[in-house]
Amino acid sequence: MGIVWVIIIGFVVGIIAKFIMPGRNEPSGFILTTILGIVGAMVATFLGQAAGWYQPGQSAGLIGAVLGALLILAVWGMIVRRRETV
C-alpha cells in the first residue's frame, strides 16, 4: 500500500507544481507528472536534511515536495531555453 500512496501524493504534488509554474515545454502526461512530484519530494527531503530542517529518516511534507518540484521545473525550463537558443 505504501507505493500506491507515493504515486498518489507524487501525482498531486506534480499537478500543484505545474499549476503554480505553467509552461509550454514542461513535461506532460500522468507518468511524467507523477515522476516530477516524486523526484520533487526526494529533492526537498535531501535539501531539508542537508540544511538541518529534517532529521535523518524524516521526509519532506507536501509544501516541501511542491517546492522541490518547482525547483525541478525551473531547472527544466532553463535547460529547454538554453537548447532553443543554441
N, CA, C and O atoms as a GROMACS GRO file, in nm:
protein
  344
    1MET      N    1   0.082  -0.120   0.000
    1MET     CA    2   0.000   0.000   0.000
    1MET      C    3   0.087   0.126   0.000
    1MET      O    4   0.041   0.232  -0.044
    2GLY      N    5   0.211   0.117   0.048
    2GLY     CA    6   0.297   0.233   0.057
    2GLY      C    7   0.331   0.292  -0.079
    2GLY      O    8   0.333   0.414  -0.094
    3ILE      N    9   0.358   0.208  -0.178
    3ILE     CA   10   0.393   0.258  -0.310
    3ILE      C   11   0.275   0.327  -0.377
    3ILE      O   12   0.293   0.420  -0.454
    4VAL      N   13   0.155   0.281  -0.347
    4VAL     CA   14   0.035   0.346  -0.402
    4VAL      C   15   0.024   0.488  -0.350
    4VAL      O   16  -0.009   0.580  -0.425
    5TRP      N   17   0.050   0.508  -0.221
    5TRP     CA   18   0.045   0.642  -0.163
    5TRP      C   19   0.154   0.730  -0.221
    5TRP      O   20   0.132   0.849  -0.244
    6VAL      N   21   0.273   0.675  -0.245
    6VAL     CA   22   0.381   0.753  -0.306
    6VAL      C   23   0.339   0.802  -0.444
    6VAL      O   24   0.364   0.917  -0.480
    7ILE      N   25   0.275   0.715  -0.522
    7ILE     CA   26   0.231   0.753  -0.656
    7ILE      C   27   0.120   0.857  -0.649
    7ILE      O   28   0.122   0.953  -0.726
    8ILE      N   29   0.025   0.840  -0.560
    8ILE     CA   30  -0.086   0.936  -0.548
    8ILE      C   31  -0.035   1.073  -0.503
    8ILE      O   32  -0.069   1.174  -0.564
    9ILE      N   33   0.045   1.075  -0.398
    9ILE     CA   34   0.098   1.203  -0.348
    9ILE      C   35   0.191   1.265  -0.452
    9ILE      O   36   0.188   1.387  -0.470
   10GLY      N   37   0.272   1.186  -0.520
   10GLY     CA   38   0.358   1.238  -0.626
   10GLY      C   39   0.278   1.302  -0.737
   10GLY      O   40   0.316   1.407  -0.789
   11PHE      N   41   0.167   1.240  -0.775
   11PHE     CA   42   0.082   1.297  -0.879
   11PHE      C   43   0.020   1.429  -0.834
   11PHE      O   44   0.017   1.525  -0.911
   12VAL      N   45  -0.028   1.433  -0.711
   12VAL     CA   46  -0.088   1.557  -0.659
   12VAL      C   47   0.016   1.668  -0.652
   12VAL      O   48  -0.012   1.782  -0.689
   13VAL      N   49   0.136   1.636  -0.604
   13VAL     CA   50   0.243   1.736  -0.596
   13VAL      C   51   0.281   1.784  -0.736
   13VAL      O   52   0.301   1.904  -0.756
   14GLY      N   53   0.290   1.694  -0.832
   14GLY     CA   54   0.322   1.733  -0.968
   14GLY      C   55   0.217   1.824  -1.028
   14GLY      O   56   0.252   1.920  -1.096
   15ILE      N   57   0.090   1.795  -1.004
   15ILE     CA   58  -0.018   1.881  -1.055
   15ILE      C   59  -0.011   2.020  -0.992
   15ILE      O   60  -0.025   2.120  -1.062
   16ILE      N   61   0.011   2.026  -0.861
   16ILE     CA   62   0.020   2.156  -0.793
   16ILE      C   63   0.136   2.237  -0.848
   16ILE      O   64   0.123   2.356  -0.874
   17ALA      N   65   0.252   2.172  -0.865
   17ALA     CA   66   0.369   2.243  -0.916
   17ALA      C   67   0.347   2.293  -1.058
   17ALA      O   68   0.386   2.405  -1.091
   18LYS      N   69   0.284   2.212  -1.142
   18LYS     CA   70   0.257   2.255  -1.279
   18LYS      C   71   0.152   2.365  -1.283
   18LYS      O   72   0.155   2.449  -1.373
   19PHE      N   73   0.060   2.366  -1.186
   19PHE     CA   74  -0.040   2.472  -1.179
   19PHE      C   75   0.025   2.604  -1.138
   19PHE      O   76  -0.011   2.710  -1.189
   20ILE      N   77   0.121   2.598  -1.046
   20ILE     CA   78   0.188   2.719  -0.999
   20ILE      C   79   0.283   2.773  -1.105
   20ILE      O   80   0.290   2.894  -1.125
   21MET      N   81   0.355   2.684  -1.175
   21MET     CA   82   0.454   2.726  -1.274
   21MET      C   83   0.421   2.661  -1.410
   21MET      O   84   0.485   2.563  -1.448
   22PRO      N   85   0.322   2.716  -1.481
   22PRO     CA   86   0.288   2.657  -1.611
   22PRO      C   87   0.393   2.694  -1.716
   22PRO      O   88   0.463   2.795  -1.704
   23GLY      N   89   0.403   2.612  -1.816
   23GLY     CA   90   0.496   2.638  -1.926
   23GLY      C   91   0.463   2.550  -2.044
   23GLY      O   92   0.401   2.445  -2.029
   24ARG      N   93   0.505   2.592  -2.160
   24ARG     CA   94   0.471   2.515  -2.278
   24ARG      C   95   0.566   2.399  -2.300
   24ARG      O   96   0.531   2.303  -2.369
   25ASN      N   97   0.686   2.405  -2.245
   25ASN     CA   98   0.785   2.299  -2.265
   25ASN      C   99   0.803   2.211  -2.143
   25ASN      O  100   0.906   2.145  -2.130
   26GLU      N  101   0.706   2.209  -2.055
   26GLU     CA  102   0.718   2.127  -1.934
   26GLU      C  103   0.681   1.982  -1.965
   26GLU      O  104   0.605   1.956  -2.058
   27PRO      N  105   0.734   1.889  -1.887
   27PRO     CA  106   0.696   1.750  -1.907
   27PRO      C  107   0.546   1.732  -1.881
   27PRO      O  108   0.492   1.788  -1.786
   28SER      N  109   0.480   1.656  -1.966
   28SER     CA  110   0.336   1.640  -1.950
   28SER      C  111   0.299   1.493  -1.950
   28SER      O  112   0.380   1.406  -1.984
   29GLY      N  113   0.178   1.466  -1.911
   29GLY     CA  114   0.129   1.330  -1.902
   29GLY      C  115   0.126   1.282  -1.759
   29GLY      O  116   0.193   1.338  -1.672
   30PHE      N  117   0.048   1.178  -1.735
   30PHE     CA  118   0.031   1.124  -1.600
   30PHE      C  119   0.162   1.075  -1.541
   30PHE      O  120   0.194   1.106  -1.426
   31ILE      N  121   0.237   1.000  -1.617
   31ILE     CA  122   0.359   0.938  -1.565
   31ILE      C  123   0.464   1.045  -1.535
   31ILE      O  124   0.526   1.042  -1.428
   32LEU      N  125   0.487   1.138  -1.627
   32LEU     CA  126   0.588   1.242  -1.603
   32LEU      C  127   0.547   1.337  -1.491
   32LEU      O  128   0.633   1.386  -1.418
   33THR      N  129   0.418   1.365  -1.478
   33THR     CA  130   0.372   1.448  -1.368
   33THR      C  131   0.396   1.378  -1.235
   33THR      O  132   0.437   1.441  -1.138
   34THR      N  133   0.369   1.249  -1.230
   34THR     CA  134   0.392   1.171  -1.108
   34THR      C  135   0.540   1.165  -1.075
   34THR      O  136   0.578   1.182  -0.959
   35ILE      N  137   0.624   1.141  -1.175
   35ILE     CA  138   0.768   1.137  -1.153
   35ILE      C  139   0.818   1.273  -1.105
   35ILE      O  140   0.903   1.280  -1.016
   36LEU      N  141   0.766   1.380  -1.162
   36LEU     CA  142   0.802   1.515  -1.118
   36LEU      C  143   0.773   1.533  -0.970
   36LEU      O  144   0.857   1.584  -0.896
   37GLY      N  145   0.656   1.492  -0.926
   37GLY     CA  146   0.619   1.505  -0.785
   37GLY      C  147   0.704   1.419  -0.694
   37GLY      O  148   0.744   1.464  -0.587
   38ILE      N  149   0.731   1.295  -0.734
   38ILE     CA  150   0.811   1.206  -0.651
   38ILE      C  151   0.955   1.255  -0.641
   38ILE      O  152   1.012   1.258  -0.532
   39VAL      N  153   1.013   1.294  -0.753
   39VAL     CA  154   1.151   1.345  -0.751
   39VAL      C  155   1.157   1.478  -0.676
   39VAL      O  156   1.255   1.506  -0.608
   40GLY      N  157   1.054   1.561  -0.689
   40GLY     CA  158   1.049   1.686  -0.613
   40GLY      C  159   1.050   1.661  -0.463
   40GLY      O  160   1.116   1.734  -0.388
   41ALA      N  161   0.978   1.560  -0.420
   41ALA     CA  162   0.978   1.525  -0.278
   41ALA      C  163   1.114   1.473  -0.234
   41ALA      O  164   1.160   1.504  -0.124
   42MET      N  165   1.179   1.395  -0.320
   42MET     CA  166   1.312   1.345  -0.286
   42MET      C  167   1.414   1.458  -0.278
   42MET      O  168   1.499   1.459  -0.189
   43VAL      N  169   1.406   1.553  -0.371
   43VAL     CA  170   1.496   1.668  -0.369
   43VAL      C  171   1.473   1.752  -0.243
   43VAL      O  172   1.568   1.793  -0.177
   44ALA      N  173   1.347   1.776  -0.210
   44ALA     CA  174   1.315   1.854  -0.090
   44ALA      C  175   1.363   1.783   0.036
   44ALA      O  176   1.413   1.848   0.128
   45THR      N  177   1.348   1.652   0.041
   45THR     CA  178   1.394   1.576   0.157
   45THR      C  179   1.545   1.585   0.169
   45THR      O  180   1.598   1.608   0.278
   46PHE      N  181   1.616   1.568   0.057
   46PHE     CA  182   1.763   1.574   0.060
   46PHE      C  183   1.811   1.712   0.103
   46PHE      O  184   1.897   1.723   0.190
   47LEU      N  185   1.756   1.816   0.042
   47LEU     CA  186   1.798   1.952   0.077
   47LEU      C  187   1.760   1.988   0.220
   47LEU      O  188   1.836   2.056   0.290
   48GLY      N  189   1.643   1.944   0.264
   48GLY     CA  190   1.599   1.971   0.401
   48GLY      C  191   1.686   1.902   0.504
   48GLY      O  192   1.716   1.959   0.609
   49GLN      N  193   1.727   1.779   0.476
   49GLN     CA  194   1.816   1.709   0.568
   49GLN      C  195   1.955   1.770   0.567
   49GLN      O  196   2.020   1.778   0.671
   50ALA      N  197   2.002   1.814   0.450
   50ALA     CA  198   2.133   1.878   0.441
   50ALA      C  199   2.135   2.012   0.515
   50ALA      O  200   2.237   2.049   0.574
   51ALA      N  201   2.022   2.083   0.513
   51ALA     CA  202   2.014   2.212   0.581
   51ALA      C  203   1.983   2.197   0.730
   51ALA      O  204   1.991   2.294   0.805
   52GLY      N  205   1.947   2.076   0.772
   52GLY     CA  206   1.916   2.053   0.912
   52GLY      C  207   1.771   2.076   0.949
   52GLY      O  208   1.737   2.077   1.068
   53TRP      N  209   1.685   2.093   0.850
   53TRP     CA  210   1.544   2.115   0.877
   53TRP      C  211   1.473   1.986   0.911
   53TRP      O  212   1.376   1.986   0.988
   54TYR      N  213   1.519   1.874   0.855
   54TYR     CA  214   1.459   1.743   0.879
   54TYR      C  215   1.563   1.653   0.944
   54TYR      O  216   1.682   1.662   0.915
   55GLN      N  217   1.516   1.566   1.031
   55GLN     CA  218   1.603   1.467   1.094
   55GLN      C  219   1.628   1.353   0.994
   55GLN      O  220   1.549   1.334   0.902
   56PRO      N  221   1.737   1.277   1.013
   56PRO     CA  222   1.759   1.161   0.926
   56PRO      C  223   1.640   1.065   0.934
   56PRO      O  224   1.592   1.032   1.043
   57GLY      N  225   1.593   1.021   0.820
   57GLY     CA  226   1.478   0.932   0.814
   57GLY      C  227   1.345   1.005   0.802
   57GLY      O  228   1.243   0.943   0.776
   58GLN      N  229   1.346   1.136   0.822
   58GLN     CA  230   1.224   1.216   0.812
   58GLN      C  231   1.213   1.270   0.670
   58GLN      O  232   1.313   1.315   0.613
   59SER      N  233   1.095   1.267   0.612
   59SER     CA  234   1.078   1.314   0.475
   59SER      C  235   1.009   1.451   0.472
   59SER      O  236   0.952   1.496   0.571
   60ALA      N  237   1.018   1.513   0.356
   60ALA     CA  238   0.956   1.644   0.339
   60ALA      C  239   0.805   1.631   0.336
   60ALA      O  240   0.752   1.526   0.299
   61GLY      N  241   0.737   1.735   0.374
   61GLY     CA  242   0.591   1.737   0.369
   61GLY      C  243   0.542   1.781   0.233
   61GLY      O  244   0.620   1.792   0.138
   62LEU      N  245   0.415   1.806   0.223
   62LEU     CA  246   0.354   1.843   0.096
   62LEU      C  247   0.410   1.974   0.042
   62LEU      O  248   0.442   1.983  -0.076
   63ILE      N  249   0.424   2.073   0.128
   63ILE     CA  250   0.475   2.203   0.083
   63ILE      C  251   0.619   2.190   0.038
   63ILE      O  252   0.657   2.247  -0.065
   64GLY      N  253   0.700   2.118   0.113
   64GLY     CA  254   0.838   2.096   0.074
   64GLY      C  255   0.849   2.022  -0.058
   64GLY      O  256   0.934   2.054  -0.141
   65ALA      N  257   0.764   1.923  -0.078
   65ALA     CA  258   0.764   1.847  -0.202
   65ALA      C  259   0.726   1.935  -0.321
   65ALA      O  260   0.784   1.923  -0.429
   66VAL      N  261   0.629   2.022  -0.301
   66VAL     CA  262   0.589   2.114  -0.408
   66VAL      C  263   0.705   2.210  -0.440
   66VAL      O  264   0.732   2.237  -0.557
   67LEU      N  265   0.773   2.260  -0.338
   67LEU     CA  266   0.887   2.348  -0.362
   67LEU      C  267   0.999   2.275  -0.436
   67LEU      O  268   1.063   2.332  -0.524
   68GLY      N  269   1.022   2.149  -0.400
   68GLY     CA  270   1.120   2.069  -0.472
   68GLY      C  271   1.082   2.049  -0.617
   68GLY      O  272   1.167   2.056  -0.705
   69ALA      N  273   0.954   2.024  -0.643
   69ALA     CA  274   0.907   2.007  -0.781
   69ALA      C  275   0.917   2.138  -0.858
   69ALA      O  276   0.948   2.138  -0.977
   70LEU      N  277   0.891   2.250  -0.792
   70LEU     CA  278   0.906   2.380  -0.858
   70LEU      C  279   1.051   2.406  -0.894
   70LEU      O  280   1.080   2.461  -1.000
   71LEU      N  281   1.142   2.365  -0.807
   71LEU     CA  282   1.285   2.378  -0.835
   71LEU      C  283   1.322   2.296  -0.959
   71LEU      O  284   1.397   2.342  -1.045
   72ILE      N  285   1.270   2.176  -0.967
   72ILE     CA  286   1.297   2.092  -1.083
   72ILE      C  287   1.239   2.153  -1.211
   72ILE      O  288   1.304   2.152  -1.315
   73LEU      N  289   1.118   2.207  -1.202
   73LEU     CA  290   1.058   2.273  -1.319
   73LEU      C  291   1.139   2.395  -1.362
   73LEU      O  292   1.153   2.420  -1.482
   74ALA      N  293   1.192   2.470  -1.267
   74ALA     CA  294   1.273   2.587  -1.301
   74ALA      C  295   1.401   2.545  -1.372
   74ALA      O  296   1.439   2.606  -1.472
   75VAL      N  297   1.466   2.442  -1.322
   75VAL     CA  298   1.588   2.391  -1.387
   75VAL      C  299   1.554   2.338  -1.525
   75VAL      O  300   1.628   2.362  -1.621
   76TRP      N  301   1.443   2.264  -1.537
   76TRP     CA  302   1.399   2.211  -1.666
   76TRP      C  303   1.377   2.326  -1.765
   76TRP      O  304   1.418   2.316  -1.881
   77GLY      N  305   1.313   2.434  -1.720
   77GLY     CA  306   1.288   2.548  -1.808
   77GLY      C  307   1.416   2.614  -1.855
   77GLY      O  308   1.424   2.657  -1.970
   78MET      N  309   1.516   2.622  -1.767
   78MET     CA  310   1.645   2.680  -1.808
   78MET      C  311   1.716   2.592  -1.911
   78MET      O  312   1.776   2.643  -2.005
   79ILE      N  313   1.708   2.460  -1.893
   79ILE     CA  314   1.773   2.369  -1.988
   79ILE      C  315   1.705   2.377  -2.124
   79ILE      O  316   1.772   2.382  -2.227
   80VAL      N  317   1.572   2.379  -2.125
   80VAL     CA  318   1.499   2.384  -2.252
   80VAL      C  319   1.523   2.516  -2.321
   80VAL      O  320   1.542   2.519  -2.443
   81ARG      N  321   1.524   2.626  -2.247
   81ARG     CA  322   1.551   2.757  -2.306
   81ARG      C  323   1.689   2.763  -2.368
   81ARG      O  324   1.708   2.819  -2.476
   82ARG      N  325   1.787   2.705  -2.298
   82ARG     CA  326   1.923   2.706  -2.348
   82ARG      C  327   1.934   2.625  -2.477
   82ARG      O  328   2.008   2.664  -2.567
   83ARG      N  329   1.862   2.514  -2.486
   83ARG     CA  330   1.862   2.431  -2.608
   83ARG      C  331   1.799   2.505  -2.726
   83ARG      O  332   1.845   2.492  -2.839
   84GLU      N  333   1.695   2.583  -2.699
   84GLU     CA  334   1.625   2.653  -2.807
   84GLU      C  335   1.709   2.765  -2.864
   84GLU      O  336   1.696   2.795  -2.983
   85THR      N  337   1.794   2.828  -2.785
   85THR     CA  338   1.875   2.939  -2.833
   85THR      C  339   2.001   2.892  -2.906
   85THR      O  340   2.061   2.970  -2.980
   86VAL      N  341   2.040   2.769  -2.885
   86VAL     CA  342   2.162   2.718  -2.950
   86VAL      C  343   2.134   2.669  -3.087
   86VAL      O  344   2.224   2.622  -3.157
   0.00000   0.00000   0.00000
